[in-house]
Amino acid sequence: MVALDFGAVLVQWPALLRGAAFTLGLTAVSAVLGGIVGVACGWARAWGPPWLARLVGVYVELIRNTPFIVQLFFIFFGLPSLGVKLTPELASVIAMVVNLGAYAAEIVRAGIENTPRGQLEAARSLAMNELQVFTRVVLPPALGRVWPAMVSQIVIVMLGSAVCGQIAAQELSYAANLIASRNFRGFESYLIATAIYLGLAIFIRQLLNWAGPRFIFGRVATR
Amino acid sequence: MVDFSLWDIFRNLLLAARWTVVLSVIAFVGGGLVGLGLLLARLARWPGAQTFVAGYVQLFQGTPLLMQLFLAYFGLALFGINVSAWVAAGVALTLYTSAFLIEIWRGCVNAIPKGQWEAADSLALSFGEKMRHVIGPQALRIAVPPTVGFLVQVIKGTALASVIGFIELTKAGTMITNATFRPFAVYACVALLYFALCFPISAYSRRLERSFQRGR
């Protein structure tokens, strides 16, 4: 019979807690910045000038067809040879923002393109300028339509951030690695970390499902 | 030190890429079989199957693939099974793939009108006959585009097997970087090769999707 010793891992709870908090922070920063990149790129793809739409299309396809870990390694190991030195934390955030931005761009674009024509015509007939039309009339309901997909993507990026431990960003999987290397309880340590990730995934999903309609797209629509 | 030209780097990466392909095929075929089995158990309303499958999907979709790989690597060893990186990566990626395919295919089965089930029932078809002659063929037609699209996720997922020491494209990139000290060129080539593998599949999936929507 296999003897499991979870106690040896759980006594190191401060390290796990710090790691989980770091993962949450990393996800929060990337979700906000990645969301902004996504909206900007989604606009460019749907409404932007053709050259910009094509450029963003290349960015989106490049990111969506390569693994996150390669993007991360390219940024962390590759860019310094061009003179850009990055800390593991900064490289992680950049990789996550670039990654989420590409997926969010496609999600936001789908939302924008499903805007009923009449809404655009109504907004323009009220003499709104193009920026007002986009930010007040098109974007809020578009985000509302695609919010479930957006939430799923943010959760996927949070789970993907486990890879950032490989470049020594001090997040949850890094903490699990560290604990395993101290007490050789690899299985127990990763099992507990995995359970924490599951908890974080459920928590983030609930939080965003709750927060989205209240703070992000509902506010403008209900006023 | 051996001098690596860009061509040497590219050629070695190309050789390693075949293990990415092999691992992807194993995960996709294995995941497809496991996923199909679990989906059928659910559709046949085996007692407990619904709860089990829901938990299974939540577990594998709600945790990082990297952790699943570590758990397979260390977990199988606990039971005295001698794990190579091959076995651990194959098992973890198979389970991961199956959890996603179940969800994709369940959506396709749900998209079939209820009348089809009722018609099959009124013809007194057994569960197997219903699946084979009525539900299966129709669900299959809807399922092809998203399944092909998911293959891209599987290929990208195999990159994580590099972390447990499986020598595929990403791991080869790391090893060549350590030998040549040219991370920029090497990882750019690695990304390019992944792109060359994945982009045609993505494009094909999109084309299938479009032609399917036209055909309706």
Interface residues (C-beta under 8 A of the other chain):
Chain A: V2 L4 E61 L62 R64 N65 T66 P67 F68 I69 V70 Q71 F73 F74 F77 G78 L79 P80 S81 L82 V155 L159 G160 S161 A162 V163 Q166 S173 A176 G186 F187 Y190 L191 A193 T194 Y197 L198 A201 I202
Chain B: Q58 L59 G62 T63 P64 L65 L66 M67 Q68 F70 L71 F74 G75 A77 L78 F79 V152 K156 G157 A159 L160 S162 V163 T170 G173 T174 T177 R182 P183 F184 V186 Y187 A188 V190 A191 Y194 F195 C198 F199 S202
